[in-house]
Amino acid sequence: MPAKKNQKTSLNGSKEKEKLEKNEAKPPADQKKGPVFLIGKVMPLVLAIIILKVWQSDNSWFGWGKKESKDSESEPVSGNSVSSNQKIEVVCDYDDLECLLYNNNGGWYSDPKPNELYVSRCDFDRIDVQKTNFTVEDFERLYLHRKPVILEGAIEDWKAKERWTRKSFFENYGAFPTQVSPGSVIVFGGGGDSSSSNMNKYLMKMEKHMTSPETNTQPFLDFNFDTRFLRAMPVMYMDFKTPSYFNSFNSFESVKETTSWHMLSLGATRGGLPSHVHGETWLGLVYGMKRWFVYAPGTGPTLQTLRESGYHRLEGSWSWFRKVYPMAMDSNSSLEKPMECIQKPGDIIYLPRNWKHTTINIGEALGVGGQAGYPAVLRLEDNAFTLEKNPKDFEALLGFGLSSAHLWLAHHDRDHLKRALKFLDKAIEMDPFQPEAYLIKGEILLKRKNFEEADQHIANALQVFSRANIPETVPLETVVGVQLKFAQIYLAFDDGASAEPLLRKVLELLPDLTQAWQDLAYALVEQDRLQEAESALTEALKRSPNDNNCKILQNKINWKKELKAVFDEAASGKTKSEDPESPEVTPDEL
């Protein structure tokens, strides 16, 4: 209750009270409505209104922040702009867990029910590099090649924290093309992408998902794991840098020599990547949270466990979390439990090579990191060592076959070929729904020019990965993404005629798949059907107008047209030297 003001009793107090209630009270006789009176009475009101407006629009005043209510909602903006939760854009402190979980930190959307995902336990070492004298030598002695670790406060000097808010990210980088795919296609389709899109379209698609009550508690299908976006946007390298701890495998020189690379990681809440392995890596999280499930080499759920859970490999990390994870965490279960930890914004995680890991975002998560290549020789050695300890480890068996295949493709050694085919066939027999084994075997057969066998192998694989044979729990986009990979094998060998019918079937299922239109244009170019190729390329450009691959393909079409015109002119018997209006053409010019 506000304090009562001292009031003087007057003879006609009841009448003044009545007039005040009717807003008709006259000012006391000793006060005049002069400039001083107006300034004294009006200015505090004006200032109060200004302060209120600034507080509401900016959510801060002289550095004081106001948290958004847990029940607050943001309205999406249609058209060519992203709201970036412009209603309230909060910047949360690292230690303010409630703010990080329930507010749109940096304008990136939080999960509507983060309590379903967050856990306080962390099975990794966590080291605050700002409060401890943690040196590069300490990291290399305790963690490099050995075990995962979370480094807190390791991105304090990154400008990305200010420049990569959702609004700024959209405005600065939204017009540029990026690569997105369902997480399962990235992992089990041999890496890469299945679709290209402008970053702003991807952000708007995420926003639509996040602001819809029907979808915002479901996993978001597409994931952005892009190594090319950073190379196309070198200005972004000013916003982050590789911490000195990781220079042994992700230095500037190694990136320049392409033995390691940097990647952008961006996805909506409950999205992520299913279990996979690669070379040693680090990831700095700028906004959002990420939950990690990690297994050391030779450990993890068996194929029998996956079958009993009803989990299909192409369903993705969210389905794994709902089906497989509870079985592992059951107190009565003898299954190996994963190492877990929540990565908060401002944390960097390091993972040694060949450690299996699954990720799930808690809220929209944006990060950047580096990854070392995983040479086939090193992967072969690692998987051979794992198989000695655990002969039933499917990932090690598959990895042994894949690395042997890559060694044969590079060196054509007969022993590598024999091992590759043996272990790939065994992997397909053990788990017929793992696309990687089919894909690399198809590449081997085409490389050996066993065309009939290759065609039959790819046809069998497409039957396995048809919509009719894949559970409805696997999204159509994922099924189509895998089918697209088989068409791209033919394109890798410039076989447009074999790729074309597969691509047309893909487009029947998903007519808006930009990458399929690009690939179809390329297949038609390889068959010299240039007019049809231009039509397909036009469809691709409608969906991704700034895509550099489209521009490259257009240049190839133009070059083939010019070449065809020269040949047609030569075939007609008329050359420039015969044209009296043309200068003489010398042999050197020809």
Secondary structure, DSSP 8 states (H G I E B T S, - for coil): ----------TTHHHHHHHHHTT-----TT---SHHHHHHHHHHHHHHHHHHHHHHHHSEETTEE----TT-------TT---TTTT--B---TT-HHHHHHS-BTT----S-GGGT------SEEEETTTS---HHHHHHHTTTT--EEEETTTTT-THHHHTSHHHHHHHHTTSEEEEEEHHHHHHTTSS-SEEEEHHHHHHHHHHHHT-TTTTTS---EEEEESHHHHH-GGGGGS----GGGHHHH-HHHHHTTSEEEEEEEE-TT----SB--S-EEEEEEEEEEEEEEE-TT-S--HHHHHHHT--GGG-HHHHHHHTHHHHH-TT--S---EEEEE-TTEEEEE-TT-EEEEEEEEEEEEEEEEE---HHHHHHHHHHHHHH-TT-HHHHHHHHHHHHHHHHHH--HHHHHHHHHHHHHHHHH-TT-HHHHHHHHHHHHHTT-HHHHHHHHHHHHHHTSGGGS-TTS-HHHHHHHHHHHHHHHHHTT-HHHHHHHHHHHHHH-TT-HHHHHHHHHHHHHTT-HHHHHHHHHHHHHH-TT-HHHHHHHHHHHHHHHHHHHHHHHHTT--GGG-TTS----TTT-
